[in-house]
Amino acid sequence: MKATKKIVTMATLLALSGSMLAACSKEAPADPPKDGAGASTPPTAAAGPFSYPMKTDKTLSYWAELNGNIGSVKPTFQEVPFFQEWQKRTGVNLKFIQPPANQAKEALNVLLASGELPDMIEYSWSSSFPGGPEKAINDGYILKLNDAIDKYAPNLKKYLKEHPEVDKQIKTDSGSYYAFPFIRGDNLLKTYQGPIIRKDWLDELGLPMPQTIDDWYNVLKAFKEKKGVAAPLTFLGMPTALFGLDGGAFIGAFGVIKNFYQEGGTIKYGPMEPGYKQFLATMQKWYAEGLIDKNIATVDTKTMDSNMTSGKSAATVWNSGAGIGKWQPIVQEKEPNAKFAPAPYPVLKSGDKPKFGQKDFAFVPTGGVAITANSKNVETAVRLLDYGYGEEGHNFFNFGVEGVSYKMDNGYPKYTDYVMKNPDKLAPAQALAMYARSGYNGPFVQDKRYIEQYLTMPEQKDGITVWSNTDAEKYLLPPITPTPDESTEFATIMNDVNTLVGEMSLKIILGSEPIDAFDKYVDKIKSLKIDRAIAIEKAALDRYNKR
């Protein structure tokens, strides 16, 4: 889910930028976990004569946003054992520059405008940088990494040679590598979200697991009328989960998403299609009957957690970990028989396979680390970042420190009680984030053995299977990259289109606009040059397919 970025004045951002730099002074190291922390032996094997830790007295600067699970425990990178250990293992001292939470985009703009760039910047270059990564290279912000990877990154180079489809995803159309990527290393890791429902209430009412949109209507109505549920279906922040920009959620049952997708070689924009009108009409009916949370425009994570654990709501679309994993133990303390369970992505006709559903590609745009064009420490930075793609680094990024956050059990890296049953009452996601990055992202290949352990409940594991059963891969667009000029033009068009679609969709669902307004609204979308945006996406897809 994408959080709405706060609007911050330039003066405030400049002040924040100054305070960020000042905050990168020396910090006291974090205390080890109570079950006996200790540094592991640094790895000694690497490509050719090179070995870790490096012999260098250089300190490299690293700009990145602190992950939320970490931020809830430790306020700065310097205090986190993972980042302390990473420096120790690679021999590279790091000075971290940390933007305020949820202000990465604004803070990065200030940083780039200043001209005083760090050695490395961790950011979503392909999805969030205006003009895309090729423009960032052309504008002199970040380095084209082809030569540097060839010379100094044997681990990443080897992985990409063995995985040509991933190699295709992480570079631009011109063949430029621009960041050390976050890669999901197994299909099991690509799906983590879908519909969640109170299974115990279904059983109590004698209702089967809903499969179709009609099934869902009957279930939600029964929850409201027979169980007194105030807001049977809730969502996190309109319009993210309800519309499913990439995954589909309930909208996917009508054969569309609120985004671009491909079908039979043609690029389509969901909000112009007849299925989108059907979806809006259905949601308008559900909302009018009180089946959808009246506050869908403003629900945040805290509110949704409260809705789902208090019984105010009985169904939503969310993650296996942050949803089922968080809510089940809370509710079960009060109601021993309570059970959250995954439901399949809805369809219109029973027996059909869902067309859309949440599904990532192997390459995930978040967590990519670029090296700035004016860095004087390119080789050191590349070797630091390449560490995560070697065997030692792979285990470290995914599992942490052996003997502390994991132990080898017949060749299987098994998380310790420090992670899974933390003595300081940290949630597994928080405890793991202290010693590894497998729970979020970064410059490494995510290991499926992480998710096999992280999802402790049968319902969570079932979710991956149930939610994966879609045809999403046939229809979702791969990580295409428009040219800088196309990207600028596309952004201009879509800023206006997205505003219109968001406003009109909400008005129709809430009933302040009739469903008959849809056709006029499609005409208005066309007047905003949506056909040109579709042409840009098609050109980018054609280039991607030729990589």
N, C-alpha and C positions, 0 to 999 in steps of 0.2 A: 504494500500500500504506500502511496506517496503522500507524505505529509505536506500540507499547505505551507509554503515558505512565508516567513514573516517579512513584512516590508520594513526595511530599516533605512534611515536617511544616510546619505554619504558621510556626513559628519560623524554620525554614530559609528558607522563601520570603520572609518579611519581611526577613531579612538579605540574601537575593539581590536583593530589590527595591531595597534601599538601595544595594547595590553596583552595580546596573544604572544607577541615576541618577548615581552618582558616576563611572561609566565613560563618561558622555557629555561628558567634558571635551574640550578641543580636542586633535585628533590631527594629527600631521604628514601632509601629503598623500602619496598613493601615488606612487611613481615611475612615469613614463610608460613604455609598452612600448618596447622597444629599436628598433622599426622606425619611430619618429618620431611620438609622440603629440602632440596639440595640440587645444585647444578649438576647436570649430566656431563659426562666426558665429551668435550667438543669433537665433532666429526673430523676424521683425518683424510677420508677418501674424497677425491674430486677428479675432474677431468685433467688428464696429463699430469704435469708436475705440480699443478696448482693444488693447494689444500686449505681447508679452513681450520682454525681461524686465520684470517689475513693478518699480515704484519704491517700495520699502518697506524700512524699517529693522527690521521685526519679525522675530523668530526664532520659528518655530512648532515645537512638539514633536510627534514622530512615533514611535509605539510599533509595533514589528514584530519578528518572528522572522527571523533571518538565514538565508537559503537555504543548504543544505548545500554546494552547489558553490562558493559564495562563501566560506563559513566554512572550507573546506579550504585557501584561499589567503590571505584577509584576515580577521582576527578581528572587525572592527567595521565598521559601515556607513560611518563617517567615512573609512575608508581605501580605499573602493571607488570607482574612477573614475566609474562610472555615477551614484552618488548625489552626488558632487561636481559633475558636469556638470549634473545635473537642477536643482540649486540655482542654478547659474550661468545656465542657460537661462531659468529662470522668475523669477529675481531674489529667490527666497525662501530665507532661511537656515533650516536645519533642525537641531534637536537630537534625535538619535535615542535612544530608550530601547529596549534590546535584552534580551529575556528569555533565560535560558540555553537552550541547544539542547535540543529535545524537551521543554520545560517551559512552553510557551506557555499552555496551558490553566490550569495551576496559577498561573502568574505573573499572568495576566490576572485571575483571581479575587482575588488579593491587591491588584492595582492598583485594581479596581473598588471593593473594600471600603474602600480608603484615602480615597476621595473626591477625591484629587488626580489628576485625569485630564489627559492630554495633549490637544493639539488634534485629533490623528488616531490611529486605531487600525486596524491592518491585521489582519484575523482572518476566520475562516470563520463569519460571523454566522448564516447560514441553516442550517448543518449542525452547528455545534458549540456555539452559545450556548444554554443551557437556557431553554426558552420561546420561542426563536426571535427574529428581529429585531424583531418587533412588541413583544415584552416588553422588549427592550433600549431601545426608544424610550419605552414607557410607564413604565419604571422610571427614566427620566431619565439614562440612560447615553449614548445616542447621539441624534443629531438626525434628525428626519424631513426629508429633503432636497428634497422637491418644490419648495418655493418657491425654495430656494437654487439648484437646478439650472436652474429656469426663468429666474432672473435672471443667473446668473454662469457657467453651463456650456453655452455654445452648441455646443461640439463634441459632447459626449455627447448633448445634446438632439437635435441633428440626426441622429446615428447611430440613436438609438432610434426616431425618427420614420420613418426609412427601413427599420428592421428591427423591425416590430411583434411578431414572435414572441420576439425577444430582450427587448424591452420587457416582455412578459408574464412572462418568467422572472425578471427581476431585481427585481420589486417584490412586496410582500405582497398578500394577498387584498383588503385594504382600499385598495390602491393606493399604499402608502407606499414611496418609494425610501429606502433605508437605507445604501447604500454605493456607492462608485464601483467597478464590477465588472470582473472579468477575463472576457474574452469570446474564445472560439475563433472566428476569423473565417472559417473554411472547413471543409467536411466532412472534408477531408484531415487536419485537426488533431484530430479527435474520437476517432480510434482509434490507439492506440500500443502495444497489448499483446495477447499471445496465446501459443499454444503454440510452443515453439522446440525443435528436435531436431538431432542430429548427422547431417546429410544424407550425409556421406562414409561413415559407418558403415552407413546404409541401403543405399547403393550397393554397398558392399563385400559385404554379405550378400544382395544381390539382392532387397531388399525395397522395395515402393512406399511413397510417402508415406502415412502412416496417415490414414484418413478417418473410420472408425467406431471405436467403443469396442472391438470385437473386433480390429480392425486394431492398435490401440494395445497390446492385451494381447499379441498375437503379436510385435510389434516389441520391446516391453520384455523379453519372455521371451527373445527371440533375443539382445538386447544382453547379458543376464545370462549366458546359457548359452554363447554362442559368442564373445562379446567379453570376458567376465569382468568386466563392469561391476558394481561393488558395489551402487550405488543408482541403478538406471536412471532413475527419475523422482524429482526433488526439487522442493521448493517453498520459497518464502520464508515462514517463520513461520506455522505452523499457526494458524488455518485460512484465512488470507487468500487466497493464490493457489489453493489446492486447492478452496476453496468458491466463490470468485469472488462476493463479495457483490453486485456490480453487473454483472459481466461474464459469469459462467457457468462459464468454464474447462471442466473435465471434467463438472462437475455439470450444466451446461447441456444435455448430450446427453440427459439424462433428463427434460428439459422443465421444470426448476425452477431457482431460485437460492436461496441461503440468505438470503433477504430477501423483502420484499413486491414484487409485480409485478402488472400488470393483464392480464386475459385476457377478451375478450368483454364488457367493461364491468364485470367483477367483480374485486375486489382479492383476491389470494391470498397466502398466506404459505408459501413453499417448503418449510420443514422439516416441514410437516404433510401434504404431498402424497405420494401413492404413489411418485412418481418419486424422491423423496428417499430412500425406503427402498431402492429399487433401486440408487441411487447408493452408499449406505452399504454395501450387500451387496457391490457390485463392488469398492469400495475395501478392504473387509475382506479379500476374496480376494487382491487384488493385494499388500496389505501382508503377509499371511501367507506369500506366495510370494516375498517379498523384492524385489518390483518397485518398491516405493516406499521412499524414504529412511526408515530406521528412526528418524531423529531429526527427523521432520517437525514435532514440537511446538516445537522450539527453533532451527531453522535461521534464521540471520540473513543479512544481505546478504553479509558477508565469507565466511561458510561456503558460501553458494550459489555465489558467484564461484569459490571454491576447488574446489567439486564439479564445476562445469562446465568449468573450465580444466584440471583435473588428469585428467579422464577417469573420475572416480569416478561421475559422473552423465552421462546422455546426453540428457535432455529435462527441460523445465520449462515454466512459464508466466511470462513476464516481458516487459520492454519492448524495443522495437527499438533504442533508444539505450543504455540501461544494461545490456541483455542482449547482443544480437548485436554491437552496436558496441563493447562493452568486451571481450567474450570472444574474438571472431574474431582480432584481431591477436596476442593473447597466445598462443593455441593454435597459430596458424599459424607462429609462430617456432620451435616445437618440431616441429610436424607440418605441413609445407608444403601437404599436400592436405586438411587439416581444413576442414570447412565447417559452420557453423551455419546453419540455414534455418528460415523460418516454416512452421508446419503449420496447416492449417485447424482451427477449433474442431470438436471431434468431434461426431458424430451416432450414433444407434443404427442407422439404416438407410441404406445407401449411396445416394447421390443426393439425400438430404434436405438442405434448407438449415438451418444451425444456428439454433435459436430464440433463443439468447442469445449474447452476446459483449461484450467491453468496448467501450463507446460512450459518450462524453460528450455532454451537451447543449451548446449554444453558450455558455450561462452556466455557469461553473465556480465553486462556492462559495468556493474558496480564493482568496486574494489580493484580497478586497474591502476597500476602505478606507472606514471610517465617520468622521464628524466628531462629536466628543463634544458633548453637549448644552450644556455650560457653556463651550465655546470662545468666546473674545472675538475670534477671527480667522476667522470663517466665510467671508467673501468671499475672503480671501486663500487659505484652504485649498481652497475650491472651485475657484478659478482654477488653483491649483497642480495639483490632481488632474485637472482638465479638459484640461490640456495634453496628456496621453497619448492623447486621442481626436482631436486635430487632425492635420493632415497632417505637420507638423514633428515633433510628439510621437510620432506613429505610427512614423515611421522611426527616431526615437531609441530608443524602447522596444524595437523589434524588431531593430534593426541596430546601434545605438550611434552612434559618432562617425564621420562620413564622413572618409576618409583614414586612419583608425586601425583600426577594427574592420570597416569595409566601404568599398567603392568602387563608384560607379555604373558599370555596364557596359551600354551601350545601354539605359539606363532601368531596369536590373535592379540592385538593391542586393546586391552580391556580397561575401560575407565575405572578409576579407584573410587572409593567412598567419598574422597574429597570432592569429586565432581558430582556423583550421583546421590550421595547422602551427606551433603556438606555439614560439617560440625558447627559452622557459623550460620546455619539456616539459609545459605544462599541457594537459590533455585539452580538446577543443573546448568541452565543456559548462562547464568551469571558466573558460577564456579568454573565452568569450562572456558569462558571468555578470559579468565585470568591467566590461563596457561596455553590456550590454543585459539586458532581462528576458524576452526571448522564450523562453528555455530553461526558465522556470518559470512565474511568474504576476505579477499586479500590476494596477494600474488602467489598462488599455489593451485594445486589440483585437489579438489575436495574428494575425500575417500568415503565410499558407501558404508564402511564399518563405523563411521561416525553416526549415521542416521539409524543403523541397526540397533545401536545402544541408546541413543538419545530418545528414541520413541519407545518408552518403556511399557506402555499399555497396549493390549491387543487392539483396542479401538483405533489407536494412532497408526499402528502398522496396517490395519485394514483400510484406513483412509488412503494411504498411498496406493493400494491396489484398486480401491473403488474409484478414486478420483482420476487415476491414470487411464481408465477405460473410456477414452474419447478418441476422436479423429483429429484432435487439435493440430498435430504435426503437419497434416495435409493442407491446412488452411492458414495458420499463423505465418506472418512474414518472418523470414530469418533476419539476423542483424545486418540489414543493409545500411549503406552509408551514402547519402546524397553528396554531390560535390559541394564545395563551399558556397558557390553561387546559388545552387539549387536549394541548399539548406536555408540560406537567408530568405529566399523567396518563399519556400515552404513554410517557414516559421511565421512569416508575415500573414500568409493566407490562413494558416491553422489557428493563429491567435484569435482571429475574428470568428472563424468557424467554431472553434471549441467553446468560445463564450456564448455564441448563439445556441449551440446544441445543448450545452449545460443548462442555460436559463430556460429554454423552451421545454426541454425534457422534464425538468422539475415542475414547471408550471402545469404541464399536462397531467403528470402523475398526481399532483396535489389538487387538481381539479379547477384551478384558476383559469385554465385554457381548455376548450373542448378538444376532443381527439380530432375533430374535423379541421382543426388548425394545422394539422401535420402537413398537408399538401402545400399550403402556402409557405410553411417553414422550410420545406425541401426546396421550393423555388428560391427562397432567400439564400439557402446554402449554395445553390448553383450560382447565384449572382455574386457570391464571394470568391468565385474562381476555384471551386472545389475540383473541377475537371483538370485544372492545371496541377493541383496538388496530387491527384491520382496519376497524372502523366509523369510527375517527378518520381513518385514511388515506383511506377512501372519501369522507368529508365534505370533506377537504382537496383531494382530486382534483377533486371536483365544483365546489368554489369556484375552483380553478385554471382549470378549463375555461370558467368564466364570466367570467374576467378580461377 
